[in-house]
C-alpha cells in the first residue's frame, strides 16, 4: 500500500534520529570554533590595547616635560601645620617626570632635576604623583614580565624623563638597589602578556640613546 503525506507519495515526515544527531554535532562544532576564535580575538585585542597603553603613557610623560612641566611644591611651615598663620605660597620647580613599571603596580613619579651630574634625575628624591594597580591600568589578565637589559633581569624598571627635551633614563631595580642602565646601543625590554600564554605577549623596547620606544610582537 502506498503512503501519502500531503498528496505526495512516499514522502517521509520529519527526520530520523541519525540525521538529528549529525545536524546537532555540526552545530556544536561550529559554535565551538566560533567561541574559540572570538576569545582569541578578544585576548589579542586586549593585549594590543595594553601594550599601546604603556607606550602612550611614556609618550605623554615625555610630551609634558617638553611642554615645560613644572612641579608644584607646597611649602609647609610649623605654624601652617598647626593651623596658625597665613599659608605659604606654592612654588614651582623644574623636576624630572617618570613612571615606575612594576609587575604589581604602575606609579607616576617626580624626582629632583640635577643638571650638572649623572644621572640628571635624582632617584633618591622620588615622589609618587599617581598610582594604580596593574589590573586597574591594564584590566584583568594583562601583566608585565621579564624586565631585562643587556641580558640581566630586573624586578622592574623606573623610566625618568629629564627637562627640557624629554631625554629619558632607565633604572633597573634588582630587589635591593636601583642601577642606571646605560651601555652603548643596548636596549631595555620587557613584555606585556595576556594570561600565561607565550603566544599572547608583546615586547616593549626602550632605547635611551636614541629615545625610541617601540612595540614588537613576540615570535
N, C-alpha and C positions, 0 to 999 in steps of 0.2 A: 504494500500500500504506500502511495506517495504521501510525503509530508509537505504541507503547505503552511507558510507563515507570511501573512500579508499578501497573499496572492502569488508568491514566488515559490516554486518547487525546490525542495531540498535546501532551503536557506536556514542555517542554524541560528538559534537565538542565544546571544551572549558569547563569553569567552570561556575557554577551558582553563582549568587550574594551572596548567603548564604555561599557557600564554600570559596569564596574570603574573605568575612568578617571574617570567622573563622581563616583562614590562617594568615591574617594581624594581628588579635588580638593576636595570639600565638607569632608571630614575635615581636610585641611590648612588650609583657610580658617578653620574653627572653632578649630583648635589655635593658629593664628597670632593670631587675635583674642583668645583666652583668655590667651595668653602676654603680649600687649601690655597688656591691662587688668590682669593680675596684676603686671607690672613697674611700671606706672604707680601702682597702689595701694600697692605696697611703697615706692616712691620718695616718695609723698606722706605715707605713714605715718612714714617716717624723717625727713622734713622737719618734720613736726609734733613729733616727739619732740625733734629738735634745737633748734627754736625754744623749746619749753617748757623744755628743759634750761637755756637761758640765763636765762630769767625766773625759773625755780625757784632757780637758784644765786644770783641777785641778791636774791631774796626771803629766802633762807636767810641771807645775809650781813647783811641789814638786821635780821632777827629776832635774830641773835646779838648785834648791837650793842644792840638794845632790851632784851635779856635781861641786859645788864651784862657784855659781853665785856671781858676783861682780858688784856693781852698779857704773857706770862711772859718776863721779861728776865733771863737768866742772866749775872750779872756775873763776869768772869774777871780775876784779877789776875796779876801776873808769877809769883808763887810757884805758883799753881794751874796755869798753863800749863806750868810746868816739873815739875809733879807733886809739888810741895812744899807743905806746909801744908794746913790744912783748907779744903774748898771753901766758897766764898762762897754765902750763901743767895740763892735766886732772889727777884726782886721782881716784883710785878705792877703794870703801869701802864695807864692809860686811853689807848687808841690808836684811830685810825680803822682800819677794815677795808674792803677793796675787792677789785676784780677788774680785771685788765688783759685786755681783749678785743682780741686781735691775730690777723690772718689766719693766722699761723703757730702760735701757741700761746695758751694760757689760763693766767694766773697769779693765784693768790690772794695778796694783798699786805696788809701792815700799814704804817701811817705814823704819825708823831707827831701828837698832837692839840694844837692851839694855839687855845684858846677865845677869845682876845682879838684875833684877826686874821683876815683873809680871804686865801686860803682857810683854813678851820679845820683842814684836813688838809694837813700839810706834805709836798709831793711830793718834797722834797729828801731825805727820810729813808725812802724806800720800802725795805721789806724783804720779800723773797719768802717766803711760807709754804708754798705748794704750787704745783705746776707740772704741766701736761700738754699734749701736742701737740694740735692741732685734731683730728687723726684719732683720737686716743685719747678726747678729750672728746665728739666727735660721732659718730665712726665714719667709714668711708670715704665720699668724695664729697660730704660736707657741708662747707661753708665759709662764712666771714663776709666780706662785701664792702660797699663804698660807705658808709664811715663819714662822716656829714655833719651839720653844724649850721649853720642859717641860710644854707644854700646853699654853704657852704665844706666842702670834702672834707679828711679827715684820714687818716693811715695806720692809726690805731687809736685806741680810747678807753680811758681809765682812769676807772673809776667807784669813788668812795670814799664810804663811809657813816660819818657822824660821830656820836659819842655825844652825848646819851643817847637821842635819839628816832629815830636812823637816817636823818636827813636826808642826801640824797646830793648830791655834786658830781661833775661830769663834766669831764674834761680831754681835749683832743684833741692827739694827737702828730702834728706835720707833717713829721717827719724830722729836726728839729733840737731843738725845744723843746716843752714842754707848754704848752697855753693853757687857762685856765679858761673853760669855756663857760657863759656866763650872759648872757642877753639877753631880758628880759621873759618872755613866754609861749612863747618859741622852744623847740622840742623837738629833741633829738638823736635820730638814727636810723641804723640800719644794717640790712643784710639777711642773713638766713641762707638759703643757696641749696643746692639739690641739683644736683650736676653743673654744667653750663653753660647750662641752660635757664632763660630768664627767666620761664617759666610755673611753674617749680618753685622759688619763693622766697617768704619771708615777711619782713615788715618788723617790726623791733623798735623801738618808740618809747619814749624815756625823757624824762620831763618833770621836771626838777629843781625847778621852782617848786611843782608840785602833788604831786610824789612818785610820780606814776603810772608804771608800767612795763607796756607793752602789746604784744600781738602782733597784727599786722594782715596779712591776706592781700594780697599784691601783685597788682593787676589790670593 
